[in-house]
Structures are given as C-alpha cells and as structure tokens.
Amino acid sequence: MAEEKNNGDSKEKSSKSRLDLQIIVVGLVVFLMCMGGAYFMIRSLLAPLLPQEEEKKSSSGEVVLVEAGEFTTNIYDINGTRYLKAEVYLQVPDKKVEKELETVMPVVKDEILSILSSQTVADLDVRNRDNLRKTIKERLNRKLGGEKVTGVYFTSFIVQ
C-alpha cells in the first residue's frame, strides 16, 4: 500500500511539474511574441522621427571633393587690421555635380569670399566653425539650386 501511495505521489508530482513546464514555455512564447510585435510597431511609428542621413554619398560609395581654392580676406572688424586665410574643399554627391560646379566656380568662389569677409573674429572661433560650414553649404545650395554641396571642409584656416 505504501508503494502505491508513493507511486501515486510521484505521478502527481510528475504531472504537476509537466504542467508547470508547459505554463512556463507558453508564457515565454507569448512574451517573446509580444516583445517582437512591440519592437516592430515602435520601429514603424518612430522611423519618421529618426534623423535621416544628411550626407549622401555617390552610388559607388566614394567621396567626391572639389577644391574651391584658397581665400585671403579682411575680417569684418572695427580696426580692419585682421585677416583670414583659408583653403576650402566642397563635398558633392557625384562626378556629374563636380563637373557642374567647375563650370560655375567663379560664382562659388565669390559666394564663399562674401561669406568669409562678413565674419567677425568671434564667428571664426573654433567653436563656431561648424556654423560657418553650415552657412557656406546652405548659401551655395541656395545659389546653385538643389543639394549640390553636401559638405564643406577647411584644410587650412588662419586668422591673424
């Protein structure tokens, strides 16, 4: 009799542990499905809010740089005794835009020179150089029509 009672207890424990295991497995599957659904739902809702890549590279993935030249100009200053010497390169999306830019290079140089000569010493500080890049990029794109310039780089920048 004692053996039957032990045998019955072990069957109950066995069936109870199987039931517990099934509940855990089902719960885990439901949890993973909910997490996956939430991930895709949040990703699709937040995708328009995420910042898009600003700098577009050409289809081959190469960076196309156009030398705008070296600029030496007086800085907008009360005394008029300070000047800026900078060498500027422009990043463009592809070779086609590079050719277009080379045909209108005098216009590009004039616009860059106009921007640089209107800056104060404070505007040319290292902390404000990104603002200067942004201004040059925006004004050139406005002047040329479209997103022709994707980046502005200084290889030399001397304020004296």
C-alpha beads as a LAMMPS data file, in Angstrom:
LAMMPS data file: protein, C-alpha beads

160 atoms
159 bonds

1 atom types
1 bond types

-500.0 500.0 xlo xhi
-500.0 500.0 ylo yhi
-500.0 500.0 zlo zhi

Masses

1 110.0

Atoms # bond

1 1 1 0.000 0.000 0.000
2 1 1 2.785 2.366 0.877
3 1 1 4.293 1.685 -2.513
4 1 1 1.032 2.587 -4.255
5 1 1 0.825 5.810 -2.268
6 1 1 4.431 6.730 -3.212
7 1 1 3.726 5.764 -6.809
8 1 1 0.611 7.999 -6.828
9 1 1 2.546 10.912 -5.304
10 1 1 5.274 10.625 -7.931
11 1 1 2.644 10.606 -10.713
12 1 1 1.073 13.739 -9.232
13 1 1 4.480 15.425 -8.945
14 1 1 5.355 14.359 -12.479
15 1 1 2.106 15.692 -13.943
16 1 1 2.364 18.875 -11.859
17 1 1 5.957 19.522 -12.996
18 1 1 4.907 18.941 -16.625
19 1 1 2.046 21.389 -16.192
20 1 1 4.417 23.952 -14.651
21 1 1 6.877 23.439 -17.505
22 1 1 4.116 23.867 -20.108
23 1 1 2.927 27.071 -18.443
24 1 1 6.484 28.431 -18.445
25 1 1 7.032 27.533 -22.121
26 1 1 3.694 29.020 -23.215
27 1 1 4.356 32.138 -21.139
28 1 1 7.815 32.523 -22.678
29 1 1 6.445 32.135 -26.220
30 1 1 3.710 34.715 -25.564
31 1 1 6.254 37.096 -24.005
32 1 1 8.611 36.814 -26.993
33 1 1 5.747 37.357 -29.444
34 1 1 4.648 40.479 -27.544
35 1 1 8.200 41.837 -27.478
36 1 1 8.640 41.214 -31.212
37 1 1 5.320 42.872 -32.008
38 1 1 6.150 45.857 -29.820
39 1 1 9.575 46.210 -31.456
40 1 1 8.170 46.295 -34.987
41 1 1 5.295 48.582 -34.015
42 1 1 7.588 51.082 -32.273
43 1 1 10.115 50.908 -35.087
44 1 1 7.479 51.668 -37.713
45 1 1 5.976 54.514 -35.658
46 1 1 9.309 56.123 -34.770
47 1 1 11.003 55.742 -38.168
48 1 1 9.750 59.105 -39.479
49 1 1 11.011 60.838 -36.324
50 1 1 14.559 59.460 -36.510
51 1 1 17.136 61.738 -38.199
52 1 1 17.944 60.753 -41.738
53 1 1 21.497 60.544 -43.047
54 1 1 22.440 64.072 -44.145
55 1 1 25.486 63.383 -46.208
56 1 1 24.614 61.308 -49.229
57 1 1 27.459 59.509 -50.895
58 1 1 27.657 58.705 -54.564
59 1 1 26.323 55.379 -55.764
60 1 1 29.822 53.887 -55.759
61 1 1 30.309 54.989 -52.148
62 1 1 33.209 57.314 -52.923
63 1 1 33.527 60.839 -51.603
64 1 1 33.890 63.461 -54.334
65 1 1 35.722 66.608 -53.238
66 1 1 36.072 69.770 -55.292
67 1 1 38.795 72.270 -54.457
68 1 1 37.217 75.698 -54.112
69 1 1 40.592 77.299 -53.563
70 1 1 42.492 79.385 -51.075
71 1 1 40.850 82.553 -49.790
72 1 1 42.568 85.527 -48.189
73 1 1 40.273 88.295 -46.998
74 1 1 39.920 91.017 -44.424
75 1 1 37.708 90.127 -41.489
76 1 1 34.773 92.318 -40.574
77 1 1 36.475 94.238 -37.757
78 1 1 36.341 97.791 -36.395
79 1 1 40.073 98.326 -36.891
80 1 1 40.191 96.479 -40.203
81 1 1 43.627 95.086 -39.414
82 1 1 42.786 91.390 -39.178
83 1 1 42.557 88.915 -41.995
84 1 1 41.642 85.319 -42.714
85 1 1 43.417 82.823 -44.908
86 1 1 41.514 79.591 -45.549
87 1 1 41.635 76.743 -48.020
88 1 1 38.203 75.305 -48.777
89 1 1 37.064 71.999 -50.281
90 1 1 33.454 71.160 -51.133
91 1 1 31.965 67.677 -50.977
92 1 1 29.498 66.855 -53.760
93 1 1 27.340 63.745 -54.318
94 1 1 28.855 62.586 -57.614
95 1 1 31.121 63.354 -60.589
96 1 1 28.250 64.940 -62.538
97 1 1 27.751 67.615 -59.870
98 1 1 31.531 68.076 -59.732
99 1 1 31.531 68.981 -63.445
100 1 1 28.592 71.371 -62.926
101 1 1 30.374 73.028 -60.022
102 1 1 33.565 73.523 -62.007
103 1 1 31.654 75.409 -64.706
104 1 1 30.283 77.904 -62.162
105 1 1 33.380 78.050 -59.952
106 1 1 33.704 81.873 -60.154
107 1 1 30.183 82.176 -58.679
108 1 1 31.056 79.635 -55.962
109 1 1 34.296 81.434 -55.067
110 1 1 32.549 84.809 -54.969
111 1 1 29.876 83.477 -52.608
112 1 1 32.449 81.864 -50.296
113 1 1 34.553 85.045 -50.275
114 1 1 31.465 87.105 -49.480
115 1 1 30.596 84.828 -46.554
116 1 1 34.138 84.751 -45.169
117 1 1 34.642 88.519 -45.369
118 1 1 31.392 89.174 -43.492
119 1 1 32.516 87.144 -40.454
120 1 1 33.800 88.652 -37.218
121 1 1 36.690 87.271 -35.182
122 1 1 34.195 85.644 -32.797
123 1 1 32.408 83.986 -35.740
124 1 1 35.690 82.435 -36.869
125 1 1 36.443 80.881 -33.481
126 1 1 36.985 77.121 -33.414
127 1 1 33.697 76.623 -31.553
128 1 1 31.757 78.401 -34.319
129 1 1 33.455 76.791 -37.294
130 1 1 30.638 74.276 -37.768
131 1 1 28.201 77.181 -38.087
132 1 1 30.440 78.661 -40.790
133 1 1 30.473 75.338 -42.659
134 1 1 26.691 75.151 -42.424
135 1 1 26.295 78.744 -43.657
136 1 1 28.566 78.145 -46.656
137 1 1 26.755 74.915 -47.525
138 1 1 23.279 76.460 -47.259
139 1 1 24.132 79.608 -49.221
140 1 1 25.865 77.673 -52.007
141 1 1 22.957 75.247 -52.308
142 1 1 20.511 78.157 -52.417
143 1 1 22.624 79.924 -55.064
144 1 1 23.157 76.803 -57.192
145 1 1 19.679 75.331 -56.705
146 1 1 19.293 71.944 -55.021
147 1 1 21.540 69.846 -52.792
148 1 1 24.706 70.188 -54.842
149 1 1 27.065 70.683 -51.874
150 1 1 26.889 68.027 -49.145
151 1 1 29.870 69.101 -47.059
152 1 1 32.409 71.896 -46.542
153 1 1 35.958 71.233 -45.349
154 1 1 38.787 73.562 -44.343
155 1 1 42.308 72.230 -44.895
156 1 1 43.899 75.480 -43.784
157 1 1 42.388 78.150 -41.536
158 1 1 44.497 81.034 -40.264
159 1 1 43.171 84.153 -38.535
160 1 1 45.692 86.913 -37.961

Bonds

1 1 1 2
2 1 2 3
3 1 3 4
4 1 4 5
5 1 5 6
6 1 6 7
7 1 7 8
8 1 8 9
9 1 9 10
10 1 10 11
11 1 11 12
12 1 12 13
13 1 13 14
14 1 14 15
15 1 15 16
16 1 16 17
17 1 17 18
18 1 18 19
19 1 19 20
20 1 20 21
21 1 21 22
22 1 22 23
23 1 23 24
24 1 24 25
25 1 25 26
26 1 26 27
27 1 27 28
28 1 28 29
29 1 29 30
30 1 30 31
31 1 31 32
32 1 32 33
33 1 33 34
34 1 34 35
35 1 35 36
36 1 36 37
37 1 37 38
38 1 38 39
39 1 39 40
40 1 40 41
41 1 41 42
42 1 42 43
43 1 43 44
44 1 44 45
45 1 45 46
46 1 46 47
47 1 47 48
48 1 48 49
49 1 49 50
50 1 50 51
51 1 51 52
52 1 52 53
53 1 53 54
54 1 54 55
55 1 55 56
56 1 56 57
57 1 57 58
58 1 58 59
59 1 59 60
60 1 60 61
61 1 61 62
62 1 62 63
63 1 63 64
64 1 64 65
65 1 65 66
66 1 66 67
67 1 67 68
68 1 68 69
69 1 69 70
70 1 70 71
71 1 71 72
72 1 72 73
73 1 73 74
74 1 74 75
75 1 75 76
76 1 76 77
77 1 77 78
78 1 78 79
79 1 79 80
80 1 80 81
81 1 81 82
82 1 82 83
83 1 83 84
84 1 84 85
85 1 85 86
86 1 86 87
87 1 87 88
88 1 88 89
89 1 89 90
90 1 90 91
91 1 91 92
92 1 92 93
93 1 93 94
94 1 94 95
95 1 95 96
96 1 96 97
97 1 97 98
98 1 98 99
99 1 99 100
100 1 100 101
101 1 101 102
102 1 102 103
103 1 103 104
104 1 104 105
105 1 105 106
106 1 106 107
107 1 107 108
108 1 108 109
109 1 109 110
110 1 110 111
111 1 111 112
112 1 112 113
113 1 113 114
114 1 114 115
115 1 115 116
116 1 116 117
117 1 117 118
118 1 118 119
119 1 119 120
120 1 120 121
121 1 121 122
122 1 122 123
123 1 123 124
124 1 124 125
125 1 125 126
126 1 126 127
127 1 127 128
128 1 128 129
129 1 129 130
130 1 130 131
131 1 131 132
132 1 132 133
133 1 133 134
134 1 134 135
135 1 135 136
136 1 136 137
137 1 137 138
138 1 138 139
139 1 139 140
140 1 140 141
141 1 141 142
142 1 142 143
143 1 143 144
144 1 144 145
145 1 145 146
146 1 146 147
147 1 147 148
148 1 148 149
149 1 149 150
150 1 150 151
151 1 151 152
152 1 152 153
153 1 153 154
154 1 154 155
155 1 155 156
156 1 156 157
157 1 157 158
158 1 158 159
159 1 159 160
